[in-house]
Amino acid sequence: MYFRMTLEDKVRVPPIRLGEDLEIVVMDELQKQLEGSIDKDIGIFIAVTEIKEIGEGDIIPGDGAVYYSVIFDSVVMRLSMQEIIEGEVVETTSFGAFVSLGPIDAMLHVSQISDEYINYDEKNGRLVCQESRRQIAVGDGLRARVVSLSLSERDPRESKIGLTMRQAGLGTETWLKEEVEGETADGSSQ
């Protein structure tokens, strides 16, 4: 889930940038410092959107930079266990699919795609359900549920998010559309 938050932080303005427009410099430094980072209490920083207030600067002897207290607006993503998310497949492998959730990728393991046996079509880069012939390929949009969540503040690339599609109402956009059309065609659920 995405949230807009008003936060406060200290921003270091390096000495080389002290003659520039303060608001632009503070925005640049905040974006470099926060965007793409993870804070377990706040979430995954998507964007710093607006500077609300810049306080007085503090100088630390021997540093040369000025540290400003800043109040700013930010967009963050907070994931929680069992949350239903939508994403796009960015890579398929023999063991599953990587799904982009925007700022971070999640893993959809083959065991969590379907009750069917899943084959990996390496030549075409697709995961194929053996009986129904349903497929998952790069570029497919899908709906899944978060079943494991391990976020790393130190190295966001080491974060691990596990997904499942083995429940009703989950799957690729094509699968979900087929289910809805099947229900309306015969008036019952399949």
trRosetta pair geometry for C-beta under 8 A, 3 or more apart (Angstrom, degrees):
i j d omega theta_ij theta_ji phi_ij phi_ji
1 77 7.2 154 77 -154 33 62
1 78 5.7 -23 64 65 85 83
1 79 7.6 151 15 -92 64 37
1 80 7.6 -3 9 6 108 101
1 83 6.8 -116 -26 -151 92 143
2 46 7.0 -3 -133 -12 107 153
2 75 6.1 0 -173 -176 107 99
2 76 7.2 160 -152 85 59 37
2 77 5.4 -34 -96 -98 68 71
3 43 6.9 125 37 14 115 158
3 75 7.2 162 83 -154 41 54
3 76 5.4 -19 62 63 92 86
3 77 7.7 160 17 -95 75 24
3 78 6.2 18 -1 1 121 111
4 49 7.5 -35 -139 23 101 148
4 73 6.3 -2 -178 -172 96 105
4 74 7.4 162 -155 83 53 37
4 75 5.7 -29 -99 -98 66 70
5 42 6.9 -154 75 -157 171 102
5 73 7.2 156 83 -153 39 57
5 74 5.4 -24 64 64 88 86
5 75 7.8 147 18 -101 76 21
5 76 5.7 -3 9 11 125 117
6 52 6.6 27 -145 -24 109 153
6 71 6.5 17 177 178 98 95
6 72 7.3 179 -150 92 60 28
6 73 5.5 -34 -95 -94 68 67
6 74 7.9 146 -99 18 22 75
7 42 7.2 23 -98 -126 139 141
7 71 7.4 180 92 -149 35 55
7 72 6.1 -24 63 65 79 75
7 73 7.9 127 17 -114 75 20
7 74 5.7 -12 13 14 121 123
8 69 6.6 5 -174 -178 104 91
8 70 6.9 168 -149 86 58 45
8 71 5.0 -25 -95 -97 85 71
8 72 7.8 137 -96 18 36 69
9 30 7.2 126 71 -122 130 100
9 33 7.8 176 136 113 148 143
9 34 7.7 165 17 -66 172 128
9 69 7.8 175 93 -150 26 54
9 70 5.9 -21 65 61 70 92
9 72 7.4 -42 27 25 99 112
10 67 5.2 5 -178 -179 111 107
10 68 7.0 153 -155 77 59 36
10 69 6.0 -37 -97 -94 68 56
10 70 7.4 131 -119 14 19 85
11 26 5.3 94 101 -144 161 82
11 29 5.0 112 -171 102 111 127
11 30 5.7 -52 -104 -66 130 83
11 33 7.1 -148 -122 1 82 155
11 67 7.0 159 75 -154 38 57
11 68 5.1 -21 58 61 93 89
11 70 5.0 23 -6 -5 120 134
12 29 6.6 -153 68 -173 57 141
12 65 4.9 26 -173 147 92 147
12 66 7.7 147 -154 76 50 37
12 67 5.5 -24 -96 -99 63 78
13 17 5.7 -117 -177 84 87 110
13 18 6.4 111 132 -87 115 67
13 22 7.5 -38 -104 -139 159 76
13 25 5.5 57 -132 137 112 128
13 26 6.8 -48 -77 -79 112 69
13 29 6.3 -115 -92 -35 61 159
13 57 7.4 -56 31 -125 124 128
13 65 5.9 163 76 -169 47 91
13 66 4.9 -15 57 62 106 87
13 67 7.6 -174 16 -84 75 27
13 68 6.4 39 -15 -5 114 110
14 17 5.3 75 65 15 81 102
14 18 7.8 -116 101 -38 44 80
14 29 8.0 171 -6 -98 84 125
14 64 7.8 22 -166 106 59 98
14 65 5.2 -49 -112 -105 36 109
15 18 5.7 -25 -157 -19 43 119
15 64 4.2 -38 -52 148 134 106
15 65 5.8 -104 -40 -81 71 55
17 20 5.1 -45 -172 22 75 123
17 25 4.8 143 153 -132 126 129
17 29 8.0 175 80 -54 161 116
18 66 6.6 98 -108 3 107 121
20 24 6.3 -92 148 75 111 113
20 25 5.0 124 88 -57 117 117
21 24 4.3 60 85 15 108 113
21 25 6.6 169 84 -13 54 88
22 25 5.8 -60 -145 40 30 110
22 26 6.0 28 159 -19 68 109
22 54 6.3 163 139 122 121 171
22 68 7.8 114 -174 -66 112 164
23 26 5.9 -54 -143 38 28 110
23 27 6.3 30 156 -19 63 107
23 51 5.5 -170 -152 61 90 152
23 54 6.8 -134 -92 -25 69 140
24 27 5.8 -55 -148 36 29 111
24 28 6.4 31 153 -19 64 107
25 28 5.7 -54 -149 36 30 113
25 29 6.2 25 156 -15 66 109
26 29 5.9 -57 -144 40 29 108
26 30 6.1 31 156 -19 65 108
26 51 5.8 82 100 -110 122 146
26 54 5.8 -129 -60 -102 170 127
26 68 6.2 -60 -107 70 121 143
26 70 5.7 162 -175 -100 128 145
27 30 5.9 -56 -145 38 28 111
27 31 6.3 28 157 -20 63 108
27 48 6.6 -179 -152 109 71 125
27 51 5.7 -100 -72 -38 91 119
28 31 5.9 -59 -151 36 27 110
28 32 6.4 24 155 -16 64 107
29 32 5.8 -53 -147 37 32 110
29 33 6.0 29 155 -18 65 113
30 33 5.6 -61 -142 42 28 111
30 34 5.7 -12 173 11 68 118
30 48 4.6 103 123 -102 117 174
30 51 7.6 163 7 -86 153 97
30 70 6.7 -110 -75 99 129 156
30 72 6.2 56 -155 6 164 175
31 34 6.8 -72 -127 50 19 86
31 35 5.0 4 -166 -9 65 125
31 47 7.6 -6 -121 -151 94 61
31 48 5.2 -124 -79 33 70 118
32 35 7.4 -16 -76 32 10 98
33 37 7.4 -40 143 -10 51 146
34 37 5.4 -101 -157 34 40 120
34 45 4.4 -116 159 171 92 170
34 48 6.0 93 66 -51 131 112
34 74 6.9 -70 136 -126 150 143
35 45 5.4 -121 -107 120 32 110
35 46 7.1 -10 -137 142 82 18
35 47 6.1 26 -110 -103 112 41
35 48 6.5 -98 -56 -7 97 87
36 44 7.8 -17 -151 -176 24 89
36 45 6.6 -37 19 76 24 92
36 103 6.2 -166 -111 -163 57 109
36 156 6.3 -166 158 50 76 164
37 44 7.7 -179 95 -150 34 56
37 45 5.2 19 55 27 75 121
37 153 7.6 37 177 -159 88 66
37 156 6.3 -148 -132 -46 35 131
38 43 7.4 -80 -145 150 68 29
38 44 5.2 -24 -102 -100 81 70
38 45 7.5 -144 -79 5 31 78
38 151 5.1 -154 178 173 148 115
38 152 6.7 96 60 81 145 41
38 153 5.1 -129 91 -106 92 53
38 156 4.9 143 -12 -100 112 99
38 159 6.6 125 -47 -67 163 139
39 42 4.0 31 82 35 121 104
39 43 6.7 4 63 35 78 29
39 45 7.3 57 3 -38 98 98
39 153 6.4 57 -107 -121 37 112
40 151 6.2 160 -99 84 78 121
40 153 6.0 -69 -30 -58 90 117
42 45 7.4 22 114 -65 124 84
42 76 5.7 -102 151 -140 91 166
42 78 7.8 -125 145 -80 38 105
43 76 3.9 117 74 158 121 116
43 77 5.5 -172 162 78 123 37
43 78 3.9 -89 -99 -75 128 75
43 79 7.7 129 -142 4 97 60
44 76 6.2 146 67 -165 43 77
44 77 4.5 -22 59 59 104 94
44 78 7.5 177 15 -75 75 38
44 79 7.7 30 -4 -8 118 97
44 103 5.1 169 144 89 127 139
44 104 5.9 -94 -135 -21 162 126
44 151 7.5 -132 -66 -138 97 135
44 156 7.4 103 -129 -138 101 127
45 48 7.5 3 -176 -51 118 76
45 74 6.1 -46 -139 179 93 131
45 75 7.9 103 -164 80 54 53
45 76 5.6 -41 -100 -104 45 86
45 103 7.7 171 82 -149 41 164
46 74 7.6 142 51 171 72 82
46 75 4.4 -51 65 101 118 97
46 76 6.1 -177 4 -102 88 26
46 77 5.8 90 -49 -22 111 95
46 102 6.8 -15 -117 140 115 129
46 103 5.5 -128 -103 -49 73 135
47 74 6.7 180 93 -154 46 66
47 75 4.9 20 50 40 87 107
48 51 7.9 35 158 -64 112 70
48 72 5.7 -1 -160 150 105 138
48 73 7.4 123 -167 85 57 52
48 74 5.1 -35 -107 -101 56 90
49 72 7.8 150 53 168 57 92
49 73 4.7 -51 64 101 101 103
49 74 6.4 166 7 -104 85 28
49 75 6.1 73 -36 -20 121 94
50 72 6.4 174 90 -160 50 73
50 73 4.3 23 49 36 94 114
51 54 6.5 8 171 -50 124 96
51 70 6.4 -60 -143 -166 97 113
51 71 7.8 103 -171 80 58 53
51 72 5.1 -37 -111 -105 49 97
52 71 4.3 -59 70 107 114 96
52 72 5.8 -170 7 -95 86 32
52 73 6.5 101 -44 -27 105 83
53 70 7.0 168 87 -154 57 48
53 71 4.3 23 46 41 97 110
54 68 5.3 -8 -166 171 93 137
54 69 7.7 140 -164 80 44 53
54 70 5.5 -11 -109 -107 66 83
55 68 6.0 158 60 -172 71 75
55 69 3.7 3 35 62 136 99
55 70 7.0 -130 11 -67 84 38
55 71 8.0 84 -33 -12 95 87
56 68 7.6 -164 102 -129 22 74
56 69 7.4 22 49 26 56 101
57 66 3.9 1 -175 176 134 116
57 67 6.5 134 -160 64 71 39
57 68 5.0 -41 -96 -80 76 81
58 66 7.0 141 63 -165 36 65
58 67 4.7 -30 61 64 92 98
58 68 7.7 171 15 -78 72 33
59 63 7.3 -171 -172 59 64 106
59 65 7.9 172 -130 89 65 41
59 66 5.8 -38 -83 -107 75 71
59 67 7.6 171 -81 17 25 81
60 63 4.3 46 77 4 98 133
60 65 7.4 4 37 64 97 80
60 67 6.7 45 -20 -8 104 123
77 101 7.3 144 169 133 157 112
77 102 6.5 156 -63 70 156 132
77 103 6.0 -179 18 29 138 123
77 104 7.6 -154 81 16 141 109
79 83 6.0 -150 -161 47 66 143
79 85 7.3 -18 -123 -66 104 137
79 101 7.6 16 -78 158 128 163
79 146 5.7 150 178 -98 111 164
79 149 5.9 -171 111 -125 116 132
79 151 7.8 150 50 -58 112 124
79 161 6.6 -16 132 -122 169 131
80 83 4.8 102 62 -36 75 120
80 146 7.0 138 88 71 35 144
80 149 7.4 -73 -151 -31 20 170
81 146 5.9 -131 -129 108 32 104
81 147 7.3 52 -152 -137 81 23
81 148 7.9 18 -115 -100 94 19
81 149 5.8 -125 -73 7 75 126
82 145 6.1 -14 -152 -176 43 111
82 146 6.4 -56 0 68 13 81
82 147 7.5 61 -78 -94 51 52
83 145 7.1 160 81 -152 32 64
83 146 4.9 18 51 20 81 120
84 143 6.3 14 179 -179 104 97
84 144 7.2 176 -149 93 64 27
84 145 5.3 -38 -95 -95 67 73
84 146 7.9 -140 -76 0 21 78
84 169 7.9 -32 -129 120 148 114
84 170 7.3 -134 -134 -93 107 100
85 101 5.9 -16 167 -124 143 114
85 106 7.6 103 78 4 148 158
85 143 7.4 175 88 -150 38 56
85 144 6.2 -21 61 66 82 75
85 145 7.6 137 16 -111 75 23
85 146 6.3 63 -7 -43 118 97
85 163 7.4 -94 53 -113 113 120
86 141 6.6 11 -179 -179 101 99
86 142 7.0 179 -148 91 63 38
86 143 5.2 -28 -96 -97 80 71
87 99 4.0 92 102 163 137 104
87 100 5.4 175 -173 77 105 46
87 101 4.7 -58 -96 -85 124 58
87 102 7.7 -114 -117 -20 90 65
87 106 6.7 170 -6 34 171 113
87 141 7.4 178 96 -149 29 61
87 142 6.3 -20 64 61 71 81
87 144 7.2 -38 27 26 106 109
88 99 6.8 151 71 -158 27 71
88 100 5.1 -17 61 52 84 102
88 139 6.7 -22 -175 -150 106 25
88 140 7.1 160 -154 83 63 38
88 141 5.4 -37 -97 -97 75 62
88 142 7.6 139 -105 16 28 76
89 92 6.6 19 175 -59 124 90
89 97 5.0 -42 -134 180 109 129
89 98 7.2 107 -157 74 61 49
89 99 5.7 -42 -93 -100 51 71
89 100 7.8 160 -114 10 3 81
89 108 8.0 -66 -104 31 94 134
89 136 6.0 157 -85 173 159 95
89 137 6.6 142 91 102 146 28
89 138 5.4 -133 114 -117 98 34
89 139 6.5 -30 68 30 91 27
89 140 4.6 24 16 52 123 86
89 141 7.9 -130 1 -70 79 18
89 142 6.6 60 -41 -3 94 119
89 172 8.0 -26 -23 -109 125 108
90 98 5.3 -57 63 99 91 98
90 99 6.9 140 8 -125 86 19
90 100 4.6 77 -35 -32 127 106
90 105 6.4 -88 41 -116 135 122
90 138 6.4 33 -161 -139 19 91
91 97 6.9 164 88 -157 52 59
91 98 4.2 19 53 38 98 114
91 138 6.5 20 -90 -96 26 107
92 96 7.7 -127 -147 126 61 31
92 97 4.9 -24 -105 -104 72 84
92 98 7.8 -142 -71 19 31 71
92 120 7.2 172 149 -142 106 96
92 125 5.2 129 55 174 115 76
92 126 6.3 40 96 -111 171 19
92 127 5.5 -149 -156 -27 126 93
92 136 6.5 152 -102 110 127 93
92 137 6.5 -64 -25 -131 144 40
92 138 6.2 -118 -9 -49 97 79
93 96 6.2 7 59 54 90 50
93 97 7.4 174 22 -86 68 36
93 98 7.6 53 -4 -19 105 94
93 120 7.2 -26 142 -135 33 143
94 110 7.8 -37 151 -43 45 140
94 120 4.3 -110 -115 1 62 169
94 122 7.3 -11 -71 -79 95 100
95 109 6.4 -39 158 -140 83 75
95 110 5.9 -117 -171 -9 36 108
96 107 5.9 69 105 -179 144 85
96 108 5.2 -176 -180 92 112 55
96 109 4.3 -83 -75 -120 144 30
96 110 5.0 -129 -78 -34 72 63
96 112 7.5 26 -122 43 127 97
96 113 7.3 -177 -129 -43 81 112
96 127 7.4 8 -141 -80 29 152
97 107 7.7 150 81 -157 43 49
97 108 4.6 -10 61 60 89 109
97 113 7.7 88 9 -86 111 120
97 127 6.2 -101 -50 -4 108 138
97 136 5.5 -87 -55 136 152 134
98 105 4.9 10 178 176 104 129
98 106 7.3 154 -159 75 58 36
98 107 6.1 -30 -104 -100 65 61
98 108 7.6 -170 -83 20 17 80
99 105 6.5 145 72 -161 39 73
99 106 4.9 -26 64 63 97 89
99 107 7.5 180 18 -83 86 11
99 108 5.5 62 -22 -19 120 113
99 142 6.6 -83 -123 56 132 117
99 144 6.8 138 37 20 177 142
99 163 6.2 -7 32 8 142 157
100 104 8.0 159 -151 92 56 29
100 105 5.4 -41 -95 -100 54 80
101 104 5.5 -13 56 71 107 74
101 105 6.9 161 10 -110 81 24
101 106 5.6 58 -30 -13 118 109
101 161 7.3 -29 -9 87 145 160
104 156 6.9 -113 -100 171 111 106
104 159 6.1 -34 -153 81 136 137
104 161 6.7 94 129 -1 120 137
105 161 7.7 -177 113 46 40 111
106 144 7.7 -167 102 82 140 138
106 146 7.4 -98 -137 -109 150 84
106 161 3.7 -67 -116 95 94 111
106 162 6.9 -179 -175 -80 96 9
106 163 5.0 82 136 -31 127 113
107 160 7.0 -22 10 -160 122 80
107 161 6.7 150 18 80 71 58
107 162 5.7 -30 71 -107 93 59
107 163 6.7 -179 85 17 40 86
108 112 5.9 -129 -167 85 66 112
108 113 6.3 83 154 -78 107 84
108 136 7.9 -116 98 178 140 164
108 142 7.7 0 -66 95 163 155
108 144 6.2 -113 -99 -109 119 163
108 162 8.0 124 -93 -165 35 55
108 163 4.5 -40 -89 72 80 112
108 164 7.5 152 -137 -89 81 21
108 165 6.6 28 -153 -16 126 107
109 112 4.8 79 61 11 82 105
109 113 7.6 -131 98 -26 44 83
109 162 6.9 -9 -10 -148 107 101
110 113 5.7 -39 -153 3 41 119
110 118 4.4 -151 -163 65 106 142
110 120 7.8 -76 -91 -59 137 100
110 127 6.6 -158 -110 -146 92 134
112 147 7.1 -149 -132 25 143 148
112 162 7.3 145 -31 173 168 95
112 163 6.4 150 124 102 142 56
112 164 4.0 -106 -168 -113 112 70
112 165 6.4 102 141 21 77 67
112 166 5.8 -111 -162 -15 53 110
113 118 5.6 69 59 -77 138 146
113 127 6.5 -127 -109 135 170 142
113 129 7.4 -150 125 -78 118 96
113 136 6.8 -110 -139 -15 133 145
113 165 5.5 10 -141 51 42 116
113 166 7.2 66 86 -60 14 86
114 118 6.6 129 44 -67 102 103
114 129 5.1 -3 56 -108 163 121
114 132 7.7 -124 -168 29 157 128
114 134 7.2 134 -68 66 155 128
114 165 7.1 -25 -60 92 62 103
114 166 6.6 164 -109 -99 20 81
115 166 6.6 108 -52 -141 72 107
116 129 4.3 68 82 -163 144 98
116 130 5.4 -163 168 39 110 82
116 131 5.1 -133 -128 24 129 100
116 132 6.3 -133 -44 9 162 97
117 129 7.7 120 72 -158 44 55
117 130 4.4 13 72 -3 93 137
117 131 7.8 96 35 -18 81 86
118 127 5.4 -1 -177 -177 117 102
118 128 6.9 144 -159 70 64 38
118 129 6.1 -38 -101 -96 70 51
118 130 7.1 -127 -84 -24 20 85
119 127 7.4 157 80 -159 43 53
119 128 4.9 -23 64 64 94 95
119 130 5.9 100 -19 -78 103 83
120 126 7.7 167 -157 88 49 43
120 127 5.9 -27 -104 -104 65 68
120 128 7.8 165 -94 19 16 79
121 124 4.7 -7 127 48 118 99
121 125 7.1 -37 94 30 81 15
121 126 4.4 2 54 59 116 88
121 127 7.5 -161 18 -80 81 17
121 128 5.5 56 -23 -13 113 120
121 135 7.9 -26 19 -132 132 114
122 125 7.1 24 -164 -76 31 46
124 137 7.3 -55 141 -113 95 122
125 137 6.3 88 105 -144 85 86
125 138 6.0 -12 132 -8 130 109
126 135 4.9 -13 -178 -165 127 114
126 136 6.5 151 -162 72 72 46
126 137 4.5 -34 -103 -83 91 93
127 135 6.7 146 77 -158 52 59
127 136 4.4 -5 54 53 104 101
127 137 7.8 -167 23 -67 66 50
128 133 6.4 -17 -171 -150 102 48
128 134 7.4 159 -153 82 54 40
128 135 5.1 -18 -101 -101 73 83
129 132 4.7 2 102 53 131 93
129 133 6.4 -68 72 -10 82 8
129 134 4.4 24 21 50 126 86
129 135 7.4 -127 9 -67 78 40
130 133 8.0 -20 159 -70 13 49
134 171 7.9 -48 176 -162 149 124
134 172 7.6 173 176 27 110 120
134 174 7.7 167 -149 100 93 111
134 175 5.7 46 -150 -92 137 108
136 140 5.7 -125 -152 49 63 156
136 142 7.3 6 -129 -66 110 141
136 172 6.0 -173 -104 -59 81 131
137 140 5.5 110 58 -27 61 113
140 172 4.8 -37 172 -139 125 123
140 173 6.9 -164 -173 22 77 91
140 174 7.1 -66 -141 3 110 109
141 172 6.8 112 80 -162 49 71
141 173 4.4 39 75 -29 100 123
142 165 6.7 -53 176 -94 126 134
142 170 7.8 45 172 179 92 73
142 171 6.4 -101 -147 143 94 28
142 172 4.6 -53 -94 -102 93 53
142 173 6.7 -114 -83 -25 42 67
143 165 7.6 112 87 -121 58 95
143 169 7.1 -69 109 144 137 71
143 170 5.3 -132 103 -134 88 58
143 171 6.6 9 53 45 86 40
143 173 7.8 101 -15 -74 90 59
143 176 6.6 51 22 -56 123 145
144 163 3.9 39 139 -179 142 122
144 164 6.2 154 -169 69 96 32
144 165 5.0 -65 -108 -72 90 80
144 170 5.6 79 -109 -162 42 117
145 163 6.6 138 68 -157 39 70
145 164 5.2 -26 60 60 93 88
145 165 7.7 157 15 -84 78 36
145 167 6.4 18 -3 31 138 134
145 170 6.1 -70 -17 -94 91 146
146 149 5.9 33 170 -61 121 110
146 161 6.3 -55 -134 -170 101 100
146 162 7.3 102 -162 76 57 55
146 163 6.3 -45 -98 -100 43 68
147 162 5.0 -65 71 105 86 101
147 163 6.5 123 13 -135 92 16
147 164 4.8 56 -28 -13 137 110
148 160 6.8 -25 119 124 110 98
148 161 6.9 165 89 -157 68 33
148 162 3.4 35 41 31 104 120
149 160 7.8 169 -149 94 22 64
149 161 5.7 16 -110 -117 65 75
149 162 7.5 -115 -51 29 46 75
150 159 6.4 178 99 -156 63 58
150 160 4.5 12 56 54 106 94
150 161 7.6 -155 36 -68 60 47
151 156 7.7 -13 -166 -128 82 68
151 159 4.7 4 -129 -128 52 117
151 161 8.0 29 -72 -65 77 93
152 155 5.1 -17 124 64 132 65
152 156 6.2 -172 77 -95 85 25
152 157 7.9 -47 66 56 128 41
152 158 4.3 3 23 80 162 100
152 159 4.9 -142 19 -68 83 68
153 156 7.8 4 -140 -70 19 71
154 158 7.6 -5 78 41 87 132
155 158 4.3 57 96 4 108 114
155 159 8.0 -163 104 -28 63 71
156 159 5.5 -21 -167 -12 52 118
164 167 6.7 67 120 -6 110 99
164 170 7.2 41 115 136 68 164
165 170 4.4 -162 -148 134 62 111
165 171 5.2 105 -177 -87 121 49
165 172 8.0 15 -146 -31 155 59
166 170 7.3 -18 26 76 20 133
167 170 5.1 62 64 11 78 126
169 176 7.4 42 -159 -121 42 108
171 175 3.5 -86 145 87 135 137
171 176 5.3 167 70 -50 102 79
171 179 7.5 119 43 -16 146 132
172 175 4.7 98 51 5 77 101
172 176 7.0 -147 90 -4 40 86
173 176 5.9 -57 -147 39 30 109
173 177 6.2 32 154 -21 65 108
174 177 5.7 -56 -147 36 29 111
174 178 6.4 31 153 -20 64 106
175 178 5.7 -56 -151 35 30 113
175 179 6.5 32 151 -20 64 104
176 179 5.6 -51 -150 33 34 113
176 180 6.5 32 153 -17 65 104
177 180 5.8 -54 -149 36 32 109
177 181 6.3 29 154 -15 66 108
178 181 5.8 -57 -145 41 29 109
178 182 6.1 33 154 -23 65 108
179 182 5.6 -55 -147 36 29 113
179 183 6.4 29 155 -20 63 105
179 190 6.7 -137 -138 45 72 111
180 183 5.8 -54 -150 34 31 111
180 184 6.5 19 157 -11 65 108
181 184 6.0 -59 -144 42 31 103
181 185 6.0 36 156 -28 66 109
182 185 5.8 -52 -142 30 27 114
182 186 6.9 -15 173 18 61 102
182 190 4.7 -28 137 -17 137 135
183 186 7.4 -85 -151 53 21 76
183 187 7.6 17 170 -156 56 6
183 188 6.8 -114 -142 99 64 23
183 189 5.5 2 -110 -98 104 52
183 190 6.8 -118 -70 -7 68 85
184 187 7.4 30 -156 -76 27 42
186 190 7.8 89 47 -66 128 92
